Amino acid sequence: MALVNWLKRHFVVIAGLLTLGYLLLPNIVVTVFSFNKPKGRFNYQWQQFSTDAWKDPCGVVGMCGSLSISLQIAFWATVGATVLGSMIAFALVRYRFRARGTVNSLIFLPMAMPEVVMAASLLTLFLNLGAQLGFWTILIAHIMFCLSFVVVAVKARVMSMDPRLEEAARDLYASPVQTFLRVTLPIAAPGIAAGALLSFALSFDDFIITNFNAGSTVTFPMFVWGSAQRGTPVQINVIGTAMFLVAVLLVLTSMVISNRRNKQKA
């Protein structure tokens, strides 16, 4: 009876931990198999513990080159989508104009539309314009589908802002630029950062839209897909594990900084 009561009291925590464990299970498998030394071409069965892949993560021809391309595209797509998306979000919240409702509706289309439809539409557009498929067409496509996610994240943050804070800054003779840089931007920063991180993850991970508009350019997801047809090198697991650890480190760092700020305010 005591065990049943304990389970009832901690049911939500247990369910949350089990769900988190289920979500992290693929990452754990990838991490474990990054230390595997397969006997054949496919890294699907555990054979022998080895750190050879970690010692030479670029040992597979073309992998680090494709990783570099993906990181560059993700970075510039994040910059472009974050700048444009933040401006659109502020405009939709702060200003009233005739097409405001239509723009609000159109913002959700890239998120609701199947990727294959957007990929084919963008490919048709680039071909009709006579554009050469490659790095720049991928970048434009990524900015277009990341834009909606940034707008939604920043818009939610801007809508929750207290306008009296900006009014107080203006009453204290702050210029519009000073008000924006010292009041508005710091308050909106969490939403902007969330949109930027989401854009980077979506851009780096995208395969369908990239595959349609890449031409001869090979990104890391395309390299992984191509390698899976011939044999999966262990180095792919190494890169995946490294990316996961970097993401976890960023989250932990942000949590530590947030806790310190809360303690200072208290």
N, C-alpha and C positions, 0 to 999 in steps of 0.2 A: 504493500500500500504506500509506503514511504517513497518507493521508486517511482510509482505512478504519479504521485504528487510532485515529485522533483521534475519528472518529464513534462508535466503540465506547465510548471512555472517557467521552464527553460525551453519550451517547445519552439518559440520563435528564434531563439539563438541557435538551437540545434539545426533547425531547418535552414537558417541562413548559412551556417557553416557547411552543411552538406551541399547546398547549392553552389557555394563558392568553391568547394572542393571539386564538384562536377565540372564547373567552368574552367578550373585551372588544370584539370587532368590532361588535356592535350598538351599544355605547356610543359607539364612534368614529363610526359612521354618524350617530347622533343628534346628536353634537356638530358634525359637519361641516354637516349640514342645518339646524342652528340659525343658520347664517350665510348661508342661502340666501334668495333673493328670488324666489319662484315667480310665474309669470305667471297661473296659474289658481288654483283653490281648493285643489288638492292639492299637498302638498310632497313629491313622490315623485321628481322629476327635478331635477337641478342646473341652475339657470338663470343666477344672477348672485350674486356675493358682496355681502353687505349686513349691516350691524350694526343695522338698524332694529328687529328683534325684540328685541335685547338692550337697546336704549334704551327700549323700551316693552313690558316683559314682561307687563303687565296690559292690553294693548291689546284683547284679546278679551273681550267682555262675559261675565261670569260665571266666567271661568277662575280668577282669583285668589280669588274667593269660595269656589269649590269646593276650591281648594288650602288655604285657611284652615280649612275644615271638616275636611278629611282630616288636616291637621296636629294639630288639636285632638283629634280622635278617636284618632289614633295616640298622642298624648302621654298622654291619660288611660287608654287601653287598656293602654299600657305600664306606667303606674303601678299600675293595678289588678291586672294579670296578674303583675307582678313581686312585689308585696307578697304576694298570695295564693299564687302559685306557690312563692315562697321558703319560706313557712310550711309548705306542704304537703310540700315536699321535705325540710325538716328533720324533720317529723313522721314521714315514711316511713322515714327513715334512722335516726333516734335512738330511736324508740319502737316498741314491739310492741303491737299491738292485733288484735282478732279479724278485722276486715275489711281488714287491711293488704294481703293478696294480691289481693283484689278491687279495691281502690283502685289498686294498681299496674297492674293490667290495664286498668282503665277510663281511666287517664291516657293510654294510647296510642291510644284510640279516635278522638279528634278528629284525630290525625295520620294514622291509617290510613283513616278514613272519607272518601269522596268529598265535596268541598265542597258539591255540589248537594244531597246527602242532608242534610247538616247545615243548609244554608240553608233547605230546605223544612221540616225539623223545627222550627227556630227560628221560622219564620214561622207555622207551625201553633200553636206555643205562645203566641206574642204575640197572635194572633187570638183564641184561646180565652180568654186573660186580658183581652181587650178593650183591649189597649195600643195607643196611637196610634203608628204607624210613623214613624220619624224619627231624629233625632240619638241619642236615648237607647237605642232598640232596636238601632241600629248599634253603639253603644258596648258594650252588654251582650253582643251577639253576638261582637264582636271580643275582649273579655276572655275569653270562654268558649273560643275556639279558640286564643288565644295562651297560655292557661294551661298547656297540656300542654307546649309548647316550653320554657317557663320551668322547669317542674318537672324535666324531663329534664336541662336544662343545670345547674341548681343541684344536683340530686341527685348527678350525676356528680362535681361538685366536693366536695360534703360527704362523699361516700363515700371520697374520697381523703385526707381530713383526718386528721392524726395526733391521736388523743384525748389523748395524753400532754401535748400543749401546753396544753390546757385544764386538765388535772389539775395541771400545774405552776403555772398561774395561780391555781388555787384553793389550792394549797399555800402560795402567797405571800400569802394572805389577800385575794385579789381577790373581790369580791362577784359573784353571778351576772350582774348587769348589766354590771359592768366586764369580766368574762371574755368576755361576748358582744361588747361594743363594741370591745374592744382586741385580742382574740385570734380569736374565731370569725368575726366579720363581716369583718375584713380578709382572712382566708384564703379565705372564701367569696366575696369581692367579685368576682374574675374570672368565676366562674360566674354570679353575679347580673347582672353587666354584660353578659355574652354573651346571657343570656336576655332582658334588657331591649332590647338592640339588635335581636335577632331579632324580638321582639314588635313593635317600632316598624316595622321593615321589612315584616313580614307584614301588619300593620294598614293601613299607608299604601297598600300595593300591592293589597289585596284588592278583588275586583270581584264574584264570584259571590254570596257571603254578603251583601255590602253591597247588591247589587241586589235581592235578595229582601226585605230588611228595611228598606229606605231610605224607603219612602213617597215623599214629594215632595222629600226631601233629596238633593242632588246632591254626591257626593264627586269628587275629582279623577280617579280611574280611570273613574268613570261619565261625567264630562265628556269625557274623552278618547275613550271609546267612542262617545258621541253625536256628537262632532265628526267622527269618522272616517266617519260616514254622510253628512255634508254637505260635508266638506272639512277637511283637517288644517291648522290654523294653525301658523306657524313658532314661535309662543310656546310651544307644547307641547314642542318640542325644546329650547327655552331652559330651561324648568323642569326637564326631564329631565336636561339637562347640568349645571345648577346642583346638583341633588340628588346626582348622581354625583360631582361635585367635592367636595361637602361630605363625602360618605362616604369618599372617598379621603383627604381632609385629616384626618378623625378617625382613620383607620387609621394614617396616617403619624405623627400626634401620639402615639398610643398606643405605637407602635414606638419612637419617640424616648424617651419617658418610661421604657419598659421597659428600653431599653439603658442609660440613665443609672443606673437603679436597680441593674442588674446590675454596672455598673462600680463603683458605690459599695460594693456588697457585696464585690466582689473586692478 
